[in-house]
Amino acid sequence: MQSPRLLHQLNYSNIGVLLGKVSGGLCTIDIDSDELVPEFLRANPLMKQTLQSKGQRGQNFWVKIKGEYPSTKKIKRNDVEMGEWRADGSQTVIHGTHPSGQPYRILQQSPPIEIVFEEIQWPKGWSIKKTPKTQQPTLLTVEAAVCPAQAAPVATTDQAKRPKPKRPNMIKIGSVEQAIQETLPTQAHKNNDAIFKFTRALKNLERITGKRLDQKECDKAFDQWCEQNPYLDANKIATEYKEKFMIGRVKARLPLYEDPRAYAAEQAKDEVDGSKDPLTLLDRFLFHLQSTTYPEALFISCADLATYLGQMTHTSWHKKIPLLEYKEVIKTLKTGAFRKGASEYVYIDHPCWTQDEESRAALKRLLASAEDDSDCNMGLLTAASLRAFFTRAA
């Protein structure tokens, strides 16, 4: 360090950090746009605690990866490049001056957090190409990770062993801390419900990571949850609350899900991309709603259609349903009360029904359960229907 030339270079030149195995698994997530940083942080609240740097625009998040991770790949959002995952063979500049003249800055002066690659949650529409050493490239997206009915990536040996969630609206929880933040109560007297919700959130974590938590890990997670919950009665933590947590771990069968109707509406609106055609919007909405309910039927009321899709009144949406049924896109299984009563449908032309023999059998079972509409008279009264009504009333 006594070389004047070297000291001059350190003071007046850019300093880049070589990433990957040579730096102990140090990698960076380079996001090109300032506008996309909040979206990434909402999906990855833990990233707020890690080292962050910035050049002219966007942001770099520095992480230390434990275990396997993909090589350097472009990050895409809806198939448009908007950043880069940097690993072996790449570098990220942390000090000096950007070509635009803007100095590189440290935004968060913290050590890089240590995580496994699978803990990184890519927001909806974001993806990278992951290339395992001995496998073909696999497109990793949030949707593909949690919805085998809609995506069929090439499975690695490890992926094949993982439990595969059926519903794409499963909340993506990649760490215990995220499970805690997702389930902490916001007011007093809500602890029992929150504890059970926490046990379900741990199931999300297990499905995303493919690793079941053992008893010690569960106990530690519960202790952390209690430490961050300001509404607990300290005298009940080791007894009543812990007992409810243990029971919840045994009895909880399903992970946490987003509201399936809100999820389906968001997906449908993204797909139609501003189209004013209500029938197309309804078609895509029911398609995505079916994705969340497979292998069962989907339920929706006309009031819900008006609430989640907008554009029209519940009466107008009610008139659109038969048009899709005429095209044999959907089938009405049971009709609910007009407006608020949820009717039961199956989206026939959905790829989830053609995955395997079990799926085809499930569709056949649902179609066979459809109400017999041979006596349907479009709401008109006839002499026969009146006689039948009064006969039953008597």
Backbone hydrogen bonds, N-H to C=O, Kabsch-Sander energy under -0.5 kcal/mol:
donor,donor_aa,acceptor,acceptor_aa,energy
7,L,3,S,-2.5
8,H,4,P,-2.3
9,Q,5,R,-2.1
10,L,6,L,-2.4
11,N,7,L,-1.8
12,Y,8,H,-2.4
13,S,9,Q,-2.0
15,I,95,H,-2.9
16,G,14,N,-0.5
17,V,92,T,-2.5
18,L,16,G,-0.5
19,L,90,S,-2.9
20,G,26,L,-3.2
23,S,20,G,-1.5
24,G,21,K,-1.9
25,G,20,G,-2.1
26,L,20,G,-0.9
27,C,63,V,-3.2
28,T,86,R,-1.7
29,I,61,F,-2.4
30,D,28,T,-0.6
30,D,84,E,-3.0
31,I,29,I,-0.7
31,I,59,Q,-3.0
32,D,30,D,-0.5
32,D,82,M,-2.4
36,L,33,S,-0.8
37,V,33,S,-0.6
37,V,34,D,-0.8
40,F,36,L,-1.9
41,L,37,V,-2.4
42,R,38,P,-2.2
43,A,39,E,-1.2
44,N,40,F,-1.2
47,M,44,N,-1.8
48,K,45,P,-1.5
49,Q,46,L,-1.9
50,T,47,M,-0.9
52,Q,108,Q,-1.4
53,S,60,N,-2.0
54,K,105,R,-2.4
55,G,57,R,-0.6
59,Q,31,I,-2.4
60,N,53,S,-3.0
61,F,29,I,-2.1
62,W,51,L,-2.6
62,W,60,N,-0.5
63,V,27,C,-2.8
64,K,113,I,-2.9
65,I,25,G,-2.7
65,I,63,V,-0.6
66,K,115,I,-2.7
67,G,65,I,-0.5
72,T,88,D,-0.6
73,K,85,W,-2.1
75,I,83,G,-2.1
76,K,127,S,-2.9
77,R,80,V,-2.7
78,N,76,K,-0.5
78,N,125,G,-3.1
80,V,77,R,-1.2
82,M,75,I,-2.6
83,G,75,I,-0.9
84,E,30,D,-2.4
85,W,73,K,-3.3
86,R,28,T,-2.8
86,R,84,E,-0.6
89,G,19,L,-0.8
90,S,87,A,-2.2
92,T,17,V,-1.5
94,I,15,I,-2.6
95,H,15,I,-1.4
98,H,102,Q,-3.2
101,G,98,H,-3.1
104,Y,96,G,-2.2
105,R,54,K,-2.9
107,L,52,Q,-2.4
107,L,105,R,-0.6
108,Q,52,Q,-1.6
110,S,108,Q,-1.7
113,I,62,W,-0.7
115,I,64,K,-2.0
115,I,113,I,-0.6
117,F,68,E,-0.6
119,E,116,V,-1.9
120,I,117,F,-1.8
122,W,120,I,-0.6
126,W,123,P,-2.5
127,S,76,K,-2.1
128,I,140,L,-1.3
130,K,128,I,-0.6
130,K,138,T,-2.0
131,T,129,K,-0.5
135,Q,132,P,-1.0
138,T,130,K,-2.5
140,L,128,I,-1.8
140,L,138,T,-0.7
141,T,139,L,-0.7
142,V,126,W,-0.5
145,A,141,T,-2.0
146,V,142,V,-1.1
147,C,143,E,-1.4
150,Q,147,C,-1.5
151,A,147,C,-1.3
160,A,156,T,-2.2
161,K,157,T,-0.9
161,K,158,D,-0.6
162,R,158,D,-0.7
162,R,159,Q,-0.9
170,M,167,R,-1.1
171,I,256,L,-1.9
173,I,171,I,-1.0
174,G,172,K,-0.6
179,A,175,S,-1.8
180,I,176,V,-2.3
181,Q,177,E,-2.5
182,E,178,Q,-1.8
183,T,179,A,-0.8
183,T,180,I,-1.0
184,L,180,I,-1.3
190,K,187,Q,-0.6
194,A,190,K,-2.0
195,I,191,N,-2.6
196,F,192,N,-1.8
197,K,193,D,-2.3
198,F,194,A,-2.1
199,T,195,I,-1.9
200,R,196,F,-1.7
201,A,197,K,-2.2
202,L,198,F,-1.9
203,K,199,T,-0.8
203,K,200,R,-0.5
204,N,200,R,-1.5
205,L,201,A,-1.9
206,E,202,L,-2.1
207,R,203,K,-2.3
208,I,204,N,-2.4
209,T,205,L,-2.5
210,G,206,E,-1.8
211,K,206,E,-0.5
218,C,214,D,-2.3
219,D,215,Q,-2.7
220,K,216,K,-2.3
221,A,217,E,-2.3
222,F,218,C,-2.6
223,D,219,D,-2.2
224,Q,220,K,-2.2
225,W,221,A,-2.2
226,C,222,F,-2.4
227,E,223,D,-2.2
228,Q,224,Q,-1.3
229,N,225,W,-0.5
229,N,226,C,-1.0
232,L,229,N,-0.9
234,A,232,L,-0.8
236,K,233,D,-2.4
237,I,233,D,-0.6
237,I,234,A,-0.7
239,T,236,K,-0.5
241,Y,236,K,-2.6
242,K,236,K,-0.6
242,K,237,I,-0.9
243,E,239,T,-2.3
244,K,240,E,-2.0
245,F,241,Y,-2.2
246,M,242,K,-2.4
247,I,243,E,-2.4
248,G,244,K,-2.4
249,R,245,F,-2.3
250,V,246,M,-1.3
251,K,247,I,-2.6
252,A,248,G,-2.8
258,E,169,N,-3.0
263,Y,259,D,-2.6
264,A,260,P,-2.6
265,A,261,R,-2.3
266,E,262,A,-2.2
267,Q,263,Y,-2.3
268,A,264,A,-2.6
269,K,265,A,-2.5
270,D,266,E,-1.8
271,E,267,Q,-1.9
272,V,268,A,-2.4
273,D,269,K,-1.2
274,G,269,K,-0.6
275,S,272,V,-1.2
281,L,277,D,-1.7
282,L,278,P,-2.7
283,D,279,L,-2.5
284,R,280,T,-2.3
285,F,281,L,-2.3
286,L,282,L,-2.6
287,F,283,D,-1.9
288,H,284,R,-2.2
289,L,285,F,-2.2
290,Q,286,L,-2.3
291,S,287,F,-1.4
292,T,288,H,-1.0
292,T,289,L,-0.5
293,T,289,L,-0.8
293,T,290,Q,-0.6
294,Y,290,Q,-1.7
296,E,293,T,-2.8
298,L,345,Y,-2.8
300,I,343,S,-1.9
303,A,339,R,-2.6
305,L,301,S,-1.9
306,A,302,C,-2.0
307,T,303,A,-2.0
308,Y,304,D,-3.1
309,L,305,L,-2.2
310,G,305,L,-0.7
310,G,306,A,-0.8
312,M,310,G,-3.0
317,W,313,T,-2.0
318,H,314,H,-2.0
319,K,315,T,-1.2
320,K,316,S,-0.7
320,K,317,W,-1.0
321,I,317,W,-1.1
323,L,320,K,-0.7
324,L,320,K,-1.2
324,L,321,I,-0.6
325,E,321,I,-1.8
326,Y,322,P,-2.6
327,K,323,L,-1.4
328,E,325,E,-1.4
329,V,324,L,-2.5
330,I,324,L,-0.8
331,K,346,V,-1.7
333,L,344,E,-3.3
334,K,344,E,-1.5
336,G,334,K,-0.5
340,K,338,F,-1.7
341,G,337,A,-1.3
343,S,300,I,-2.3
344,E,334,K,-3.1
345,Y,298,L,-2.9
346,V,331,K,-1.7
348,I,329,V,-1.3
348,I,346,V,-1.1
349,D,329,V,-1.2
350,H,347,Y,-0.6
350,H,348,I,-1.3
353,W,350,H,-1.9
354,T,351,P,-1.4
355,Q,352,C,-0.7
360,R,356,D,-2.1
361,A,357,E,-2.4
362,A,358,E,-1.9
363,L,359,S,-2.1
364,K,360,R,-2.1
365,R,361,A,-2.2
366,L,362,A,-2.1
367,L,363,L,-2.6
368,A,364,K,-1.8
369,S,365,R,-0.8
369,S,366,L,-0.8
370,A,367,L,-1.2
371,E,333,L,-2.7
373,D,371,E,-0.7
376,C,373,D,-1.6
380,L,377,N,-2.0
386,L,382,T,-2.2
387,R,383,A,-2.3
388,A,384,A,-2.3
389,F,385,S,-2.2
390,F,386,L,-2.5
391,T,387,R,-2.1
392,R,388,A,-2.1
393,A,389,F,-2.4
394,A,390,F,-1.9
